[in-house]
Amino acid sequence: MDIYDNLLEAVHNEYDTIRLIKKSERGEVSLVRHRDSGIRYIFKHIYGESEVYRKLLSVSCQNLPQIMEVGERDGRTVLLEEYVQGDTLGELLNGGPLSVAEAKQITRQLCQALWVLHSMGVVHRDVKPDNVIIRGKEAVLIDFDASRIYKSTIQEDTQILGTTGFAAPEQYGLSQSDGRADIYALGVLLNIML
């Protein structure tokens, strides 16, 4: 058995599903709890490559969720990642704009997360309020399903992904997205926070 099978079997035998978070044509995302320890995790069973998640296995950053385990087979990925408890930035913004100090703190923390990603060649490509969880006083950037590895040898993204209003122009097939696409989205996010 490989990691893919082992992880599927472990989640089936050792974890309880608390709730289904998201189900789409790309796959399923669930909140699960380890039966012995009681620790909650995010479990994803999705279509797509695991390259970004595998790179994140070795990363420890307070502004990114910890990726615990990743397996891939035949274009499908299974993974277990840290469950980040808190409200999304989108939920907080329902109460209106943030103070300048709050917006500045969140922006700095997201810059830290993006610095880590960009230093590994990872472009997030979906920085938006619903992909930022506020855990206490920390902003945590989540959801790497649209992320990709920057490849200097290609001219454009192979797939158009991102959220309208936040996605940089190059994400619409004009050229390959790189770290600047995330900075563009972060600028839009800062504008919304204020």
VOVEX-613033 format. One record per residue (C-alpha): chain; x, y negated, z. Coordinates in nm, 2 decimals, padded with zeros to 4 digits. Example, Ala and Ser with C-alpha at 12.3 -4.5 7.8 and 13.67 -1.06 7.14 Angstrom:
[r A, [01.23, 00.45, 00.78]]
[r A, [01.37, 00.11, 00.71]]
//
This chain:
[r A, [00.00, 00.00, 00.00]]
[r A, [00.11, -00.35, -00.07]]
[r A, [00.05, -00.68, 00.11]]
[r A, [-00.27, -00.74, -00.08]]
[r A, [-00.43, -00.41, 00.03]]
[r A, [-00.28, -00.43, 00.38]]
[r A, [-00.43, -00.78, 00.44]]
[r A, [-00.77, -00.68, 00.31]]
[r A, [-00.77, -00.37, 00.53]]
[r A, [-00.65, -00.56, 00.84]]
[r A, [-00.91, -00.83, 00.80]]
[r A, [-01.18, -00.56, 00.76]]
[r A, [-01.06, -00.36, 01.06]]
[r A, [-00.92, -00.62, 01.30]]
[r A, [-01.12, -00.94, 01.24]]
[r A, [-01.49, -01.05, 01.27]]
[r A, [-01.63, -01.29, 01.02]]
[r A, [-01.77, -01.59, 01.20]]
[r A, [-01.91, -01.76, 00.89]]
[r A, [-01.88, -01.80, 00.52]]
[r A, [-01.74, -02.15, 00.45]]
[r A, [-01.75, -02.15, 00.07]]
[r A, [-01.84, -01.92, -00.21]]
[r A, [-01.79, -02.00, -00.57]]
[r A, [-01.69, -01.85, -00.90]]
[r A, [-01.33, -01.88, -00.77]]
[r A, [-01.39, -01.66, -00.47]]
[r A, [-01.48, -01.68, -00.10]]
[r A, [-01.34, -01.87, 00.20]]
[r A, [-01.44, -01.75, 00.55]]
[r A, [-01.37, -01.83, 00.91]]
[r A, [-01.26, -01.51, 01.09]]
[r A, [-01.17, -01.42, 01.44]]
[r A, [-00.90, -01.17, 01.54]]
[r A, [-01.09, -00.92, 01.77]]
[r A, [-00.80, -00.87, 02.02]]
[r A, [-00.66, -01.22, 02.05]]
[r A, [-00.97, -01.42, 01.98]]
[r A, [-00.77, -01.65, 01.75]]
[r A, [-00.96, -01.79, 01.45]]
[r A, [-00.82, -01.81, 01.10]]
[r A, [-00.92, -01.90, 00.75]]
[r A, [-00.94, -01.60, 00.52]]
[r A, [-00.95, -01.66, 00.15]]
[r A, [-01.01, -01.40, -00.13]]
[r A, [-00.99, -01.60, -00.45]]
[r A, [-00.90, -01.58, -00.82]]
[r A, [-00.58, -01.75, -00.90]]
[r A, [-00.20, -01.73, -00.84]]
[r A, [-00.05, -01.73, -00.50]]
[r A, [00.27, -01.91, -00.59]]
[r A, [00.19, -02.23, -00.39]]
[r A, [00.07, -02.03, -00.08]]
[r A, [00.38, -01.81, -00.09]]
[r A, [00.60, -02.12, -00.09]]
[r A, [00.41, -02.25, 00.21]]
[r A, [00.47, -01.93, 00.41]]
[r A, [00.80, -02.06, 00.54]]
[r A, [00.68, -02.41, 00.61]]
[r A, [00.60, -02.55, 00.96]]
[r A, [00.46, -02.90, 00.95]]
[r A, [00.20, -03.04, 01.19]]
[r A, [00.02, -03.21, 00.90]]
[r A, [-00.02, -02.89, 00.70]]
[r A, [-00.20, -02.56, 00.81]]
[r A, [00.03, -02.27, 00.87]]
[r A, [00.00, -02.00, 00.61]]
[r A, [00.02, -01.66, 00.79]]
[r A, [00.01, -01.40, 00.51]]
[r A, [-00.04, -01.39, 00.14]]
[r A, [-00.10, -01.11, -00.11]]
[r A, [-00.17, -01.11, -00.48]]
[r A, [-00.28, -00.85, -00.74]]
[r A, [-00.42, -00.88, -01.09]]
[r A, [-00.49, -01.26, -01.07]]
[r A, [-00.65, -01.24, -00.73]]
[r A, [-00.51, -01.38, -00.41]]
[r A, [-00.59, -01.29, -00.04]]
[r A, [-00.45, -01.50, 00.24]]
[r A, [-00.48, -01.58, 00.60]]
[r A, [-00.41, -01.93, 00.72]]
[r A, [-00.43, -02.13, 01.04]]
[r A, [-00.78, -02.26, 01.12]]
[r A, [-00.75, -02.63, 01.18]]
[r A, [-01.03, -02.74, 01.41]]
[r A, [-01.16, -03.10, 01.39]]
[r A, [-01.38, -03.33, 01.18]]
[r A, [-01.30, -03.39, 00.82]]
[r A, [-01.20, -03.75, 00.73]]
[r A, [-01.52, -03.75, 00.51]]
[r A, [-01.73, -03.69, 00.82]]
[r A, [-01.55, -03.97, 01.01]]
[r A, [-01.60, -04.21, 00.73]]
[r A, [-01.98, -04.16, 00.74]]
[r A, [-01.96, -04.39, 01.04]]
[r A, [-01.80, -04.66, 00.83]]
[r A, [-01.45, -04.78, 00.76]]
[r A, [-01.16, -04.72, 00.99]]
[r A, [-00.95, -04.98, 01.17]]
[r A, [-00.62, -05.08, 01.00]]
[r A, [-00.43, -04.90, 01.27]]
[r A, [-00.62, -04.58, 01.23]]
[r A, [-00.59, -04.59, 00.85]]
[r A, [-00.22, -04.66, 00.87]]
[r A, [-00.16, -04.37, 01.11]]
[r A, [-00.36, -04.12, 00.89]]
[r A, [-00.18, -04.25, 00.58]]
[r A, [00.16, -04.20, 00.74]]
[r A, [00.08, -03.85, 00.85]]
[r A, [-00.05, -03.76, 00.50]]
[r A, [00.27, -03.90, 00.35]]
[r A, [00.46, -03.66, 00.58]]
[r A, [00.25, -03.37, 00.45]]
[r A, [00.30, -03.48, 00.09]]
[r A, [00.68, -03.53, 00.14]]
[r A, [00.70, -03.16, 00.26]]
[r A, [00.50, -03.04, -00.04]]
[r A, [00.68, -03.26, -00.30]]
[r A, [01.02, -03.15, -00.17]]
[r A, [00.92, -02.79, -00.26]]
[r A, [00.79, -02.90, -00.60]]
[r A, [00.43, -02.85, -00.50]]
[r A, [00.17, -03.10, -00.62]]
[r A, [-00.15, -03.09, -00.41]]
[r A, [-00.38, -03.24, -00.68]]
[r A, [-00.69, -03.28, -00.46]]
[r A, [-00.62, -03.54, -00.18]]
[r A, [-00.96, -03.65, -00.07]]
[r A, [-01.15, -03.71, 00.25]]
[r A, [-01.30, -03.36, 00.27]]
[r A, [-00.95, -03.21, 00.24]]
[r A, [-00.82, -03.40, 00.55]]
[r A, [-00.90, -03.27, 00.89]]
[r A, [-00.85, -03.49, 01.20]]
[r A, [-00.72, -03.26, 01.48]]
[r A, [-00.69, -03.48, 01.78]]
[r A, [-00.46, -03.76, 01.66]]
[r A, [-00.32, -03.56, 01.37]]
[r A, [-00.43, -03.57, 01.01]]
[r A, [-00.39, -03.23, 00.85]]
[r A, [-00.40, -03.19, 00.47]]
[r A, [-00.58, -02.87, 00.37]]
[r A, [-00.70, -02.67, 00.07]]
[r A, [-00.43, -02.58, -00.18]]
[r A, [-00.66, -02.41, -00.43]]
[r A, [-00.60, -02.69, -00.69]]
[r A, [-00.23, -02.72, -00.61]]
[r A, [00.04, -02.62, -00.85]]
[r A, [00.42, -02.60, -00.89]]
[r A, [00.57, -02.88, -01.10]]
[r A, [00.75, -02.73, -01.40]]
[r A, [00.98, -02.97, -01.58]]
[r A, [00.96, -02.77, -01.90]]
[r A, [00.59, -02.82, -01.98]]
[r A, [00.41, -03.13, -02.10]]
[r A, [00.07, -03.10, -01.95]]
[r A, [-00.13, -02.92, -01.68]]
[r A, [-00.26, -02.58, -01.79]]
[r A, [-00.60, -02.64, -01.62]]
[r A, [-00.78, -02.97, -01.55]]
[r A, [-00.85, -02.98, -01.17]]
[r A, [-00.91, -03.25, -00.91]]
[r A, [-01.20, -03.46, -00.78]]
[r A, [-01.35, -03.73, -00.99]]
[r A, [-01.26, -04.07, -00.84]]
[r A, [-00.95, -03.93, -00.67]]
[r A, [-00.77, -03.75, -00.96]]
[r A, [-00.50, -03.94, -01.14]]
[r A, [-00.54, -04.00, -01.51]]
[r A, [-00.28, -03.73, -01.60]]
[r A, [-00.50, -03.47, -01.43]]
[r A, [-00.75, -03.51, -01.72]]
[r A, [-00.51, -03.35, -01.96]]
[r A, [-00.30, -03.65, -02.06]]
[r A, [00.03, -03.51, -01.92]]
[r A, [00.16, -03.28, -01.65]]
[r A, [00.07, -03.40, -01.30]]
[r A, [00.35, -03.45, -01.05]]
[r A, [00.39, -03.60, -00.70]]
[r A, [00.27, -03.94, -00.83]]
[r A, [-00.08, -03.79, -00.88]]
[r A, [-00.10, -03.73, -00.51]]
[r A, [00.03, -04.08, -00.43]]
[r A, [-00.24, -04.22, -00.66]]
[r A, [-00.51, -04.02, -00.47]]
[r A, [-00.37, -04.13, -00.14]]
[r A, [-00.40, -04.49, -00.25]]
[r A, [-00.77, -04.43, -00.34]]
[r A, [-00.81, -04.27, 00.00]]
[r A, [-00.65, -04.56, 00.19]]
[r A, [-00.88, -04.80, 00.00]]
[r A, [-01.18, -04.59, 00.11]]
[r A, [-01.06, -04.57, 00.47]]
[r A, [-01.04, -04.95, 00.49]]
//
